[in-house]
Amino acid sequence: MTGRATAERSRDLGSETTRRAILDAAGALLADKGEDGLSIREVCARASVTPPTIYHHFGDKAALVARIVDDCFADFDRAFQHRAAPRDPVEALRWGFDRYVEYGLQHPVPYRLMFGQARSRISANGVASYDGLRRSVRAIHAAGRLRTSVDEATAAFWAAVHGVTALLVSGFWNEDNTAIALVRDAMITQLTSPERASTRREKKGAPR
């Protein structure tokens, strides 16, 4: 590696370290005080940088908040990536409900950041996360077991699971509340149809 390449790599690593320090400081303040209470001056003090450094890396306060929220959605999706869902699409949706609630309980601060800020900008990772839910619902539709449209079912299911998780994260419910399973199963019952007996017989008779 040439001296110039080494210097460029060192600058890149330094820039990433600086960005990470800014994001960590701003994320902590955002979780504690909300977007209105987020002060660039206080972020600078915590991250040991100057305001021009923040503006250089992120543009402005709104863009900084948007980046923090986007990172939270990316972390949320990564929490699901290496966990195997049930093969049955309806059971996979039920499993997804439980994993979503589990994430909110285990990561309350990122969850609040994901949904507690003003939506002046669209989070690309947030859109991708919602599309993941839509794909799960579409699999139920492809199996002929969805009672309504994909978009309606996706919106209704997300409203239910987010509502439950928000109540838990805010402390209005505790994780032992039996209403959690009641909401989940009511949504599954309302949105989906049972697997046909003929389909179950076909699966049992299929060669392995």
Helices and strands as residue ranges (DSSP letters): H 3-33, H 40-47, H 51-58, H 61-81, H 89-106, H 108-115, H 124-142, H 150-169, H 179-191, H 197-205
